[in-house]
Amino acid sequence: MRYTVALFRSILFWLLFVLMSSFSSIGAVIALPVSHKATIWFVRIWAQFHRLICRFVLGHRIVVEGQMPDTPVLYVFKHEGAFETIEQPMLFRHPAVFAKEQLFNIPVWGQAARFYGLIPVDRDGGSKAMRAMLGAARAALAAGRPLVLFAEGTRVPHGKAPPLRAGFAGVYRMLGVPVIPVAVNSGLAYPPRRWVKWPGTITYRVGETVPAGLPREEAEERVWRAINALNPPEALLEGRPD
């Protein structure tokens, strides 16, 4: 019975989400030559609608433990599902999110994402791609926008704590800004690569700020521990970086 109810809720959720995503993407693209603010508005409406249907269709309760200031720093989030990626325009006014290059090839959505100001990450692009990425990141910081990085590189099931990707160390060193790590346990209610979602509480837990300029190993250890703060203790023992 519990699964049947969750399945029905999930089907309704996906129907509503696809419809709203199509409307928002088309609206954002139509707004491209007219107004950057209009594009930002469409993206925020999309994120607001997603949170609304998570709350009233899926039965999610969202809790934020700590403060996430909307300032030009580097945020590193735990990445357990699509939930926290869609949530970013709800958490910040105009975040600059690092996203895989392939996502920008999605028709309509990719155009809107570029104009909105997401930062493409081309892992196979070499030094030229790295310079372009860092240039876009510095421009976003100069405009007062927070950067958002999912440093594990891919969605990770709840209870897993893999090491951070090597790219984090480069971004941290080259940008020279403080890092605010954020744990999230979205994988319990909004599991990755699963159609069926479950009711429950999704928690963000903001960790202690990691200052700029620390040795690589120390910075990685502190960020890794903080983003996994909502994982069970055994996950930290299994995934601890060397």
Residue, then its C-alpha position, 0 to 999 in steps of 0.5 A: m500500500r505504501y509503495t502504491v501511494a508513493l507511485f501514484r504521487s510520483i506519477l503526478f509529480w513527474l507530470l506536473f514537473v515536466l509541464m512546468s519545466s517545458f513552460s519555464s525553459i521556453g519562457a526563459v529562451i523567449a526572454l533571452p533577447v528581451s531581459h536577463k532579469a526575465t530569464i532569472w525570473f522564469v528559472r526561479i519560478w521553476a524552482q519554486f514550483h518544484r519545491l511546491i510539488c515536492r511539499f504538497v504532492l510528494g510529502h517532503r518537509i525541507v529543513v535548513e540547519g544554519q545560514m547560507p549567505d547569498t555572497p560571493v563564496l564557493y559553496v560545495f554541496k553533497h550531491e545525492g540527487a537532482f533535488e539539490t540542483i533544482e533547489q539552487p535558485m530557491l537557496f540563492r538569488h542568482p547562483a552560478v552553478f558548475a554543471k557538466e558541459q553535456l547538459f548545455n547541449i539539451p535543446v532549449w534548456g541548454q540555451a537558457a542555462r548559458f544565458y542564466g549564467l551556469i558555468p560549463v565544466d568540460r572535463d576533457g577540454g584540457s587547459k583551455a576549458m579550465r581557463a574558460m571555466l575559471g574566467a566565468a567563475r571569477a566574473a560571477l564572483a565579481a558580480g556578487r554571485p555565489l558559486v555552487l560546486f558538486a565536488e563529488g562529480t556525480r549523484v551519490p546514493h545516501g550513505k556513500a562518501p566518495p572522495l572529492r574529485a580532483g577538480f575541487a582542489g584546483v578551483y579552491r586554489m585558483l579562486g582563493v575564496p572561502v568555501i561553505p560546505v553543505a550536507v544534504n540527505s535528499g537521497l532518502a526521499y528523492p533517490p537518484r535515478r529512481w522514478v518513485k520518490w518517498p515522503g520524508t524530511i530533506t535536511y540541509r546542514v551548513g558546515e563551518t566555513v573553510p577559509a581560503g589558502l589552506p593546504r590541499e589535504e586539509a581543505e579537502e578533509r574539512v569539506w569532505r567531512a562537512i558535506n557528509a555530516l548527515n551520513p551514518p558514521e560507517a560511511l565516513l570510515e569507508g570513504r575517508p580520503d587517503 
